[in-house]
Amino acid sequence: TWAAMRWLAHAHHYYTRNATLAEAWYRRCADYDPDRVDCRAFLGALYRGLGRPNEAWRALLPALAAAPFRHGARAFAHNFYVHDCSLPLEASLALLALVAEPSVPRDDGWLVMLCFGHELAAKARAACTDPTRGFISASPAEVRAAAAAYAALPVPSCVSLAAAQQAATHDAALLRMMLDWGLRTCAAA
C-alpha cells in the first residue's frame, strides 16, 4: 500500500541516506495514489536537499494543484500537517532556490515566483509553528530560515494579474492554484 511505500522512502531518505532508493519509493507512492500530498511533498524535499530545485518544484506542483480538501473535506490521505505545513514549506524553499538561480531572468515571472514563494512561506510559518501541533517533519529552524530568506528579498505586496497570468504561461489551472494558495494580485500600475 501507499503507507509502506512512503515509509520505505522515508527510511531511505532520512535514515540510510540512500537518495536513489528514497526517490524510487516516493515516486512509487505518488504513482500508486496520485492524490496524496505527502509522497510528493517529501519527494520535493528530497530533490531540494539534493540541490535539484527544478525537480523539487515539478514534484510539488501536482500536490499544490490537487489539494481537494482545502475547501473543507479532510481525509487520512490528506494529513493536515503535511498539507498545511510541509507542502507549502517545501514549495516555498524550492521557489526560493529557483529565484536565487543567476540564470533565471529578473522579470515579471521571477517576481511572481518570489511573491508566491513568500505567500507559501507565510502559510507554512503559521501552520508549522502552531503550538498545538508541534513539529513533525519541519523543524523550527527551517521555518525561520525560510521566513528570514524571504524577508531579505525585495518582495512586493502584490503582483499584477497580467504578470501572474504570464508566469502561469496562461494556464488557467496553474493560475487558479497560485491564487488559491494566496498569491496576491493588484491593479497594474
C-alpha positions in Angstrom: 0.0 0.0 0.0 0.9 3.7 -0.2 1.9 3.7 3.5 4.5 1.0 3.2 6.0 2.8 0.1 6.0 6.2 1.9 7.7 4.8 5.0 10.3 2.9 2.9 11.0 6.1 1.1 11.2 8.0 4.4 13.6 5.4 5.9 15.9 5.6 2.8 15.7 9.4 2.8 16.4 10.1 6.4 18.0 7.0 7.9 20.0 5.1 5.3 20.5 8.3 3.3 20.1 6.4 0.0 18.6 9.1 -2.3 18.2 6.7 -5.2 16.0 4.3 -3.2 14.2 7.1 -1.5 13.3 8.7 -4.8 12.2 5.3 -6.2 9.9 4.7 -3.3 8.5 8.2 -3.2 7.7 8.0 -6.9 6.0 4.6 -6.4 3.9 6.1 -3.6 3.0 9.1 -5.7 2.1 6.9 -8.7 0.1 4.5 -6.6 -2.0 7.2 -5.1 -1.7 10.4 -7.1 -4.0 12.4 -4.9 -1.8 12.0 -1.8 0.2 15.1 -1.0 2.7 13.6 1.4 4.5 11.5 -1.1 5.1 14.5 -3.4 5.9 16.9 -0.5 8.7 14.6 0.7 9.9 13.9 -2.8 10.2 17.6 -3.3 12.2 17.8 0.0 14.5 15.0 -1.3 15.1 16.9 -4.5 15.6 20.2 -2.8 18.1 18.5 -0.4 20.0 17.2 -3.4 20.3 20.7 -4.9 17.7 20.0 -7.6 15.2 22.8 -7.2 13.6 22.4 -10.7 12.8 18.8 -10.0 11.6 19.7 -6.5 9.2 22.3 -7.9 7.9 19.9 -10.6 7.3 17.2 -7.9 5.4 19.6 -5.7 3.2 21.2 -8.4 0.6 18.3 -8.6 0.3 18.3 -4.8 -0.3 22.0 -4.7 -2.8 21.8 -7.5 -4.7 18.8 -6.2 -5.3 19.8 -2.5 -9.0 19.0 -2.8 -9.5 19.1 1.0 -8.5 22.8 1.2 -12.2 23.6 0.6 -13.5 21.7 3.7 -13.0 18.0 3.3 -10.3 16.3 5.3 -9.2 12.7 5.0 -6.4 10.5 6.3 -5.0 10.6 2.8 -4.5 14.3 3.2 -2.8 14.8 6.5 -3.4 18.3 7.7 0.2 18.8 8.9 1.7 17.7 5.6 -0.8 19.8 3.6 -0.7 22.9 5.9 3.0 22.9 6.9 5.3 20.6 4.9 3.8 21.1 1.4 3.9 25.0 1.5 7.2 25.0 3.3 8.9 22.7 0.7 7.3 24.6 -2.2 8.5 27.9 -0.7 12.0 26.6 -0.3 12.1 25.2 -3.8 10.9 28.5 -5.2 13.5 30.3 -3.1 16.2 28.2 -4.7 14.8 28.9 -8.1 14.6 32.7 -7.7 18.2 32.6 -6.4 19.4 31.0 -9.7 21.6 33.5 -11.6 20.3 32.1 -14.9 16.6 33.0 -14.1 15.8 36.4 -15.6 14.7 39.0 -13.1 11.4 39.7 -15.0 7.7 39.6 -14.1 7.8 35.8 -13.9 10.6 36.0 -11.4 8.6 38.5 -9.4 5.5 36.2 -9.4 7.6 33.2 -8.2 9.1 35.4 -5.5 5.7 36.6 -4.3 4.2 33.1 -4.5 7.0 31.6 -2.5 6.7 34.4 0.1 3.0 33.6 0.5 3.7 29.9 0.8 6.4 30.5 3.4 3.9 32.7 5.4 1.3 29.9 5.3 3.9 27.4 6.4 5.1 29.6 9.2 1.5 30.0 10.5 0.8 26.2 10.3 4.2 24.8 11.3 4.5 26.9 14.4 1.1 26.2 15.8 2.0 25.1 19.4 -1.0 22.6 19.5 0.5 20.7 16.6 4.2 20.6 17.4 6.9 19.9 14.8 6.7 16.6 12.9 8.6 16.9 9.7 9.5 20.6 9.5 12.0 21.9 12.1 11.5 25.4 13.6 14.9 26.3 12.2 13.7 25.5 8.6 10.6 27.6 9.0 12.5 30.5 10.5 15.2 30.3 7.8 12.6 30.4 5.0 10.9 33.4 6.6 14.2 35.2 7.0 15.3 34.5 3.5 12.1 35.9 2.0 12.3 38.9 4.4 15.7 39.7 3.0 14.4 39.8 -0.6 12.5 42.7 -2.3 9.1 41.0 -2.2 6.3 43.4 -3.2 2.9 43.1 -1.5 1.2 42.0 -4.8 1.8 41.4 -8.5 -0.3 42.4 -11.4 -2.8 39.8 -12.7 -1.3 40.1 -16.1 2.1 39.2 -14.7 0.6 36.2 -12.8 -1.1 35.0 -16.0 2.1 35.3 -17.9 4.1 33.5 -15.2 1.4 30.7 -15.3 2.0 30.6 -19.1 -1.6 31.4 -19.5 -2.6 28.1 -17.8 -5.8 28.8 -16.0 -5.4 25.8 -13.7 -1.9 26.9 -12.6 -3.1 30.5 -12.1 -6.1 29.3 -10.0 -3.8 27.1 -7.9 -1.5 30.1 -7.2 -4.4 32.3 -6.3 -6.0 29.6 -4.1 -2.7 29.4 -2.2 -2.8 33.1 -1.6 -0.9 34.8 -4.4 -1.9 38.5 -4.1 -2.7 40.4 -7.3 -3.2 44.1 -7.6 -4.2 46.5 -10.4 -1.4 47.1 -12.9 0.5 50.3 -12.4 
